[in-house]
Amino acid sequence: MKGNVYVYILVMALVTYLIRMLPLTLIRGTIKSKFIRSFLYYVPYVTLSVMTFPAILSATASPWSGLAGFVTAVGLSYKGKGLIFVSLCACAVVFLLELVLV
């Protein structure tokens, strides 16, 4: 697989540019469909969740402690607690479970 590295970089840059440029040029007007607008509204949140959740489970020595920290964080944030409090409680739950499980 020998080749010119600069050609690979150029192709990757072109593909990245096209992915970002085509929606701006093809969709000129406002999107009137409520379904598509709501779908596009939630895409960043879903993408972040999909990338973050496996890392939560694999960041600890035991996936069970990661899951317990995740459930703690979701529960506290659902109750309306602040970000610092939620993260500290989730970290404390993971720490205590790691002491017990490992």
N, CA, C and O of each residue as an XYZ file, in Angstrom:
408
protein
N       0.823     -1.179      0.000
C       0.000      0.000      0.000
C       0.868      1.244      0.000
O       0.675      2.154      0.807
N       1.798      1.272     -0.888
C       2.642      2.453     -1.039
C       1.916      3.470     -1.900
O       1.166      3.111     -2.807
N       2.137      4.692     -1.619
C       1.491      5.737     -2.389
C       1.934      7.089     -1.878
O       2.687      7.204     -0.911
N       1.455      8.086     -2.544
C       1.786      9.445     -2.165
C       0.871      9.871     -1.015
O      -0.353      9.876     -1.146
N       1.478     10.222      0.093
C       0.712     10.606      1.280
C      -0.082     11.878      1.008
O      -1.181     12.043      1.537
N       0.446     12.756      0.213
C      -0.233     14.022     -0.079
C      -1.531     13.807     -0.861
O      -2.479     14.576     -0.709
N      -1.578     12.782     -1.684
C      -2.810     12.463     -2.410
C      -3.868     11.992     -1.422
O      -5.029     12.387     -1.523
N      -3.476     11.150     -0.469
C      -4.413     10.683      0.552
C      -4.964     11.854      1.367
O      -6.167     11.929      1.618
N      -4.094     12.751      1.771
C      -4.514     13.918      2.553
C      -5.449     14.794      1.728
O      -6.442     15.297      2.253
N      -5.151     14.981      0.466
C      -5.996     15.794     -0.405
C      -7.384     15.172     -0.579
O      -8.392     15.877     -0.547
N      -7.430     13.859     -0.762
C      -8.720     13.184     -0.914
C      -9.524     13.287      0.381
O     -10.727     13.546      0.337
N      -8.888     13.090      1.521
C      -9.597     13.203      2.795
C     -10.114     14.622      3.016
O     -11.230     14.807      3.502
N      -9.310     15.620      2.662
C      -9.742     17.007      2.815
C     -10.912     17.311      1.888
O     -11.850     18.004      2.283
N     -10.868     16.804      0.666
C     -11.949     17.029     -0.286
C     -13.252     16.377      0.180
O     -14.315     16.990      0.092
N     -13.176     15.156      0.666
C     -14.368     14.465      1.154
C     -14.952     15.191      2.365
O     -16.167     15.362      2.463
N     -14.094     15.613      3.280
C     -14.566     16.352      4.454
C     -15.220     17.667      4.050
O     -16.260     18.039      4.592
N     -14.624     18.357      3.117
C     -15.184     19.626      2.655
C     -16.532     19.421      1.969
O     -17.468     20.189      2.193
N     -16.630     18.388      1.134
C     -17.890     18.130      0.436
C     -19.021     17.759      1.395
O     -20.164     18.178      1.210
N     -18.695     16.975      2.417
C     -19.717     16.595      3.388
C     -20.271     17.825      4.093
O     -21.462     17.875      4.400
N     -19.440     18.801      4.349
C     -19.891     20.006      5.051
C     -20.487     21.052      4.107
O     -21.330     21.847      4.523
N     -20.065     21.061      2.863
C     -20.502     22.090      1.929
C     -21.809     21.728      1.219
O     -22.629     22.612      0.971
N     -22.018     20.473      0.891
C     -23.192     20.084      0.113
C     -24.524     20.428      0.784
O     -25.414     20.931      0.098
N     -24.709     20.185      2.076
C     -25.995     20.589      2.667
C     -26.240     22.092      2.590
O     -27.382     22.524      2.438
N     -25.193     22.882      2.691
C     -25.367     24.333      2.612
C     -25.767     24.785      1.216
O     -26.499     25.764      1.069
N     -25.300     24.094      0.203
C     -25.613     24.506     -1.165
C     -26.905     23.875     -1.691
O     -27.585     24.467     -2.529
N     -27.246     22.679     -1.204
C     -28.430     21.999     -1.720
C     -29.718     22.436     -1.020
O     -30.789     22.420     -1.626
N     -29.619     22.818      0.225
C     -30.811     23.224      0.979
C     -30.764     24.740      1.123
O     -30.132     25.265      2.040
N     -31.424     25.426      0.228
C     -31.400     26.892      0.211
C     -32.463     27.503      1.117
O     -32.179     28.458      1.839
N     -33.658     26.979      1.093
C     -34.758     27.566      1.851
C     -34.870     26.971      3.243
O     -34.068     26.134      3.656
N     -35.880     27.426      3.944
C     -36.115     26.862      5.269
C     -36.798     25.507      5.137
O     -37.545     25.259      4.191
N     -36.528     24.643      6.096
C     -37.125     23.318      6.102
C     -38.486     23.433      6.770
O     -38.585     23.842      7.927
N     -39.529     23.073      6.041
C     -40.889     23.244      6.542
C     -41.449     21.992      7.209
O     -42.408     22.081      7.976
N     -40.874     20.844      6.933
C     -41.348     19.595      7.514
C     -41.000     19.539      9.000
O     -39.834     19.666      9.376
N     -42.013     19.349      9.840
C     -41.770     19.271     11.280
C     -40.950     18.041     11.641
O     -40.122     18.083     12.550
N     -41.186     16.946     10.923
C     -40.444     15.720     11.203
C     -38.952     15.904     10.950
O     -38.129     15.554     11.797
N     -38.604     16.446      9.801
C     -37.187     16.638      9.454
C     -36.542     17.659     10.389
O     -35.395     17.480     10.800
N     -37.258     18.718     10.725
C     -36.703     19.719     11.641
C     -36.444     19.118     13.017
O     -35.402     19.379     13.619
N     -37.380     18.318     13.520
C     -37.162     17.704     14.829
C     -36.052     16.660     14.756
O     -35.274     16.515     15.699
N     -35.974     15.934     13.647
C     -34.900     14.964     13.468
C     -33.546     15.660     13.487
O     -32.634     15.214     14.184
N     -33.401     16.737     12.738
C     -32.127     17.460     12.691
C     -31.806     18.143     14.018
O     -30.638     18.364     14.338
N     -32.837     18.477     14.788
C     -32.603     19.101     16.089
C     -31.942     18.124     17.053
O     -31.064     18.511     17.824
N     -32.359     16.855     17.016
C     -31.851     15.877     17.971
C     -30.607     15.131     17.510
O     -30.044     14.375     18.302
N     -30.155     15.300     16.297
C     -28.986     14.578     15.789
C     -27.732     14.838     16.631
O     -27.044     13.872     16.960
N     -27.390     16.078     17.000
C     -26.174     16.267     17.811
C     -26.246     15.573     19.171
O     -25.245     15.028     19.636
N     -27.406     15.586     19.807
C     -27.540     14.954     21.118
C     -27.401     13.438     21.020
O     -26.748     12.809     21.853
N     -28.007     12.874     20.017
C     -27.931     11.420     19.835
C     -26.507     11.001     19.489
O     -26.019      9.990     19.993
N     -25.850     11.759     18.647
C     -24.480     11.432     18.262
C     -23.553     11.487     19.469
O     -22.717     10.602     19.652
N     -23.695     12.513     20.286
C     -22.869     12.619     21.488
C     -23.157     11.468     22.444
O     -22.232     10.920     23.043
N     -24.406     11.100     22.594
C     -24.758      9.987     23.481
C     -24.188      8.668     22.987
O     -23.670      7.874     23.773
N     -24.283      8.441     21.706
C     -23.785      7.188     21.131
C     -22.265      7.089     21.260
O     -21.731      5.995     21.440
N     -21.578      8.203     21.170
C     -20.123      8.175     21.320
C     -19.706      8.089     22.785
O     -18.652      7.528     23.085
N     -20.497      8.627     23.697
C     -20.109      8.695     25.098
C     -20.454      7.427     25.875
O     -19.664      6.996     26.715
N     -21.605      6.822     25.618
C     -22.061      5.693     26.425
C     -21.087      4.512     26.454
O     -20.835      3.999     27.544
N     -20.525      4.047     25.339
C     -19.560      2.943     25.435
C     -18.310      3.324     26.227
O     -17.712      2.481     26.896
N     -17.920      4.592     26.150
C     -16.749      5.024     26.921
C     -17.039      5.016     28.414
O     -16.143      4.753     29.216
N     -18.271      5.298     28.795
C     -18.644      5.253     30.215
C     -18.485      3.839     30.755
O     -17.969      3.644     31.855
N     -18.924      2.865     29.990
C     -18.853      1.482     30.461
C     -17.439      0.926     30.448
O     -17.112      0.070     31.270
N     -16.604      1.384     29.550
C     -15.257      0.816     29.445
C     -14.194      1.642     30.164
O     -13.028      1.249     30.167
N     -14.551      2.764     30.767
C     -13.557      3.616     31.425
C     -13.181      3.109     32.809
O     -12.155      3.511     33.358
N     -13.985      2.245     33.368
C     -13.720      1.736     34.712
C     -13.230      0.297     34.631
O     -13.263     -0.330     33.572
N     -12.774     -0.216     35.779
C     -12.286     -1.595     35.795
C     -13.426     -2.589     35.620
O     -13.234     -3.681     35.086
N     -14.610     -2.203     36.074
C     -15.777     -3.069     35.940
C     -16.877     -2.313     35.215
O     -17.173     -1.174     35.574
N     -17.489     -2.915     34.205
C     -18.586     -2.225     33.521
C     -19.777     -1.960     34.441
O     -20.567     -1.052     34.184
N     -19.910     -2.746     35.513
C     -21.024     -2.546     36.437
C     -20.883     -1.240     37.205
O     -21.879     -0.560     37.456
N     -19.673     -0.884     37.577
C     -19.491      0.392     38.278
C     -19.726      1.560     37.323
O     -20.270      2.588     37.726
N     -19.328      1.415     36.084
C     -19.616      2.452     35.096
C     -21.102      2.610     34.861
O     -21.601      3.729     34.735
N     -21.817      1.492     34.801
C     -23.263      1.534     34.624
C     -23.947      2.161     35.836
O     -24.901      2.925     35.688
N     -23.461      1.839     37.035
C     -24.044      2.424     38.244
C     -23.807      3.939     38.278
O     -24.695      4.696     38.671
N     -22.625      4.377     37.870
C     -22.364      5.815     37.802
C     -23.250      6.495     36.772
O     -23.725      7.609     36.992
N     -23.472      5.832     35.658
C     -24.343      6.373     34.619
C     -25.778      6.493     35.111
O     -26.424      7.520     34.904
N     -26.279      5.449     35.760
C     -27.647      5.472     36.277
C     -27.788      6.557     37.346
O     -28.806      7.248     37.404
N     -26.769      6.704     38.187
C     -26.787      7.765     39.194
C     -26.853      9.130     38.536
O     -27.648      9.979     38.938
N     -26.024      9.346     37.529
C     -26.002     10.645     36.845
C     -27.325     10.934     36.148
O     -27.821     12.060     36.206
N     -27.898      9.940     35.497
C     -29.175     10.146     34.809
C     -30.276     10.441     35.818
O     -31.099     11.331     35.602
N     -30.292      9.698     36.918
C     -31.323      9.904     37.933
C     -31.242     11.281     38.574
O     -32.262     11.951     38.739
N     -30.043     11.706     38.935
C     -29.886     13.018     39.566
C     -30.169     14.157     38.594
O     -30.754     15.172     38.973
N     -29.757     13.989     37.347
C     -30.030     15.055     36.383
C     -31.511     15.120     36.043
O     -32.027     16.195     35.738
N     -32.207     13.980     36.092
C     -33.650     13.974     35.874
C     -34.371     14.716     37.003
O     -35.411     15.340     36.790
N     -33.800     14.634     38.197
C     -34.371     15.352     39.344
C     -34.060     16.843     39.299
O     -34.583     17.597     40.119
N     -33.224     17.289     38.364
C     -32.935     18.714     38.203
C     -31.718     19.204     38.969
O     -31.572     20.408     39.175
N     -30.850     18.315     39.391
C     -29.650     18.716     40.122
C     -28.635     19.344     39.173
O     -28.711     19.162     37.958
N     -27.694     20.078     39.736
C     -26.694     20.781     38.937
C     -25.611     19.856     38.400
O     -25.460     18.722     38.853
N     -24.865     20.360     37.432
C     -23.852     19.558     36.747
C     -22.743     19.119     37.695
O     -22.337     17.958     37.660
N     -22.249     20.008     38.530
C     -21.152     19.661     39.436
C     -21.614     18.591     40.436
O     -20.902     17.618     40.686
N     -22.797     18.779     40.996
C     -23.322     17.810     41.955
C     -23.519     16.441     41.304
O     -23.177     15.416     41.894
N     -24.061     16.424     40.109
C     -24.298     15.163     39.403
C     -22.979     14.454     39.117
O     -22.857     13.250     39.345
N     -22.006     15.184     38.625
C     -20.730     14.547     38.287
C     -19.987     14.066     39.528
O     -19.361     13.007     39.503
N     -20.051     14.838     40.615
C     -19.394     14.400     41.850
C     -20.057     13.145     42.423
O     -19.371     12.229     42.877
N     -21.376     13.108     42.400
C     -22.081     11.921     42.900
C     -21.810     10.700     42.031
O     -21.613      9.601     42.549
N     -21.800     10.880     40.739
C     -21.514      9.748     39.846
C     -20.086      9.245     40.065
O     -19.851      8.037     40.094
N     -19.152     10.150     40.217
C     -17.766      9.741     40.476
C     -17.650      9.035     41.819
O     -16.907      8.061     41.942
N     -18.379      9.514     42.832
C     -18.336      8.881     44.149
C     -18.911      7.471     44.084
O     -18.360      6.555     44.695
N     -20.004      7.281     43.354
C     -20.598      5.954     43.222
C     -19.630      5.009     42.522
O     -19.460      3.867     42.947
N     -18.999      5.475     41.460
C     -18.031      4.630     40.751
C     -16.853      4.299     41.656
O     -16.400      3.155     41.687
N     -16.350      5.284     42.394
C     -15.213      5.058     43.281
C     -15.547      4.027     44.349
O     -14.766      3.107     44.589
N     -16.700      4.172     44.992
C     -17.089      3.237     46.050
C     -17.318      1.823     45.506
O     -16.936      0.844     46.145
N     -17.928      1.718     44.348
C     -18.133      0.389     43.762
C     -16.820     -0.245     43.317
O     -16.661     -1.463     43.400
N     -15.889      0.560     42.853
C     -14.588      0.018     42.478
C     -13.852     -0.510     43.699
O     -13.134     -1.506     43.609
N     -14.026      0.154     44.848
C     -13.408     -0.361     46.084
C     -13.992     -1.710     46.467
O     -13.278     -2.589     46.951
N     -15.286     -1.870     46.250
C     -15.960     -3.105     46.646
C     -15.734     -4.214     45.623
O     -15.468     -5.357     45.998
N     -15.837     -3.888     44.332
C     -15.783     -4.914     43.291
C     -14.384     -5.412     42.971
O     -14.202     -6.572     42.600
N     -13.407     -4.548     43.112
C     -12.041     -4.943     42.688
C     -11.192     -5.358     43.849
O     -10.029     -5.716     43.667
